[in-house]
């Protein structure tokens, strides 16, 4: 049974502790409500660049090598990432050295230098990172980013989490420092500590000592919800590849939606593994693909079910037809035996979260940051809700989710005119 404790420091920092004292490791993760979702187009890339600069030096560790050496000396690792609605920095350390690692993490978050020389050294690194998602002509080839741009062309959901190359090339130290000061505020952050972190009183006192004096004006970013979708969407992007990649998305529920648990079960029936309907039909029965899966993508105010696969150039249209057939089959119902199998599978996956302190940190930290519930739901409580999903829930939610006007398809790779016409017709375009 998992348990957690949530406290709020006087400066507004939310602190969540999840004890897992049977482990040898402990994790501390800082989640900041900052990302491209909350930025205008002319600042797309600032959140990602600013997150990189947290690793580039503090007064105590004046350059990235110094930070790396301090972490290596205690066998710890720190990683960062920027998502659509939040940025995160995660420390993983042996329980014996966790306090020392937490000191380094706090130093990086509270006292980054944003030194101009380090900014100029990091600029080409980020551009190289971004180049992996572009072709020789500089056009985007990341299918996720192409999909978001198709579904939300006029909103910040379409902005690449890595940023725009032009903005990364031209942004200044003032741009980056201004973003940091605005968003990295105690009231806009969550600290989640999981694993074998020691005595509760000791860690509470140390967190208060490290973060309690961190003061900055409260800022809670917000963005207007994306425009609704009223028709199916399709985008073809040519690429010189031997296979064609497909991403077939449907608008679904967000973190706060009461149909979230039914959506999780639907996703698993659809494409959650080798026994799923998509894998059984498209690979085993029709031999159209080597691999296929589906996954939920959740934001604070909207969500998706994404199907990802690839196929040969002459099988693109048949693959799209088969994906549509499978999604529509869920609208016709599911028998109790099949439903129980998948509910048990999803519930077991929830239990497996309890074995991983990084997963537990993300579970509690992201939900607290984006949803801000009165009380956080534990994985066990969510597993119970998953087991309560009924066949009627599956039909009701599937019929809303897999309606034609909520579909979006991206085709990345060679696809001839004949297949394109057939695909558009299948999508009701």
Secondary structure as UniProt FT lines:
FT   STRAND          5..8
FT   TURN            10..11
FT   STRAND          14..19
FT   TURN            21..22
FT   STRAND          25..32
FT   HELIX           36..38
FT   HELIX           41..43
FT   TURN            44..45
FT   HELIX           46..53
FT   TURN            54..55
FT   HELIX           64..72
FT   TURN            73..75
FT   STRAND          77..82
FT   STRAND          87..94
FT   HELIX           95..97
FT   HELIX           98..110
FT   HELIX           116..131
FT   TURN            132..133
FT   TURN            136..137
FT   HELIX           143..151
FT   TURN            153..154
FT   HELIX           156..158
FT   HELIX           165..170
FT   HELIX           173..183
FT   HELIX           186..188
FT   STRAND          189..195
FT   HELIX           200..211
FT   TURN            212..213
FT   STRAND          233..237
FT   STRAND          243..252
FT   TURN            255..256
FT   TURN            258..259
FT   HELIX           260..271
FT   TURN            274..275
FT   HELIX           277..278
FT   HELIX           279..285
FT   STRAND          292..298
FT   STRAND          303..312
FT   TURN            313..314
FT   HELIX           316..331
FT   HELIX           336..352
FT   HELIX           353..355
FT   HELIX           357..370
FT   HELIX           379..387
FT   HELIX           391..401
FT   HELIX           404..406
FT   STRAND          407..412
FT   HELIX           417..426
FT   TURN            427..428
//
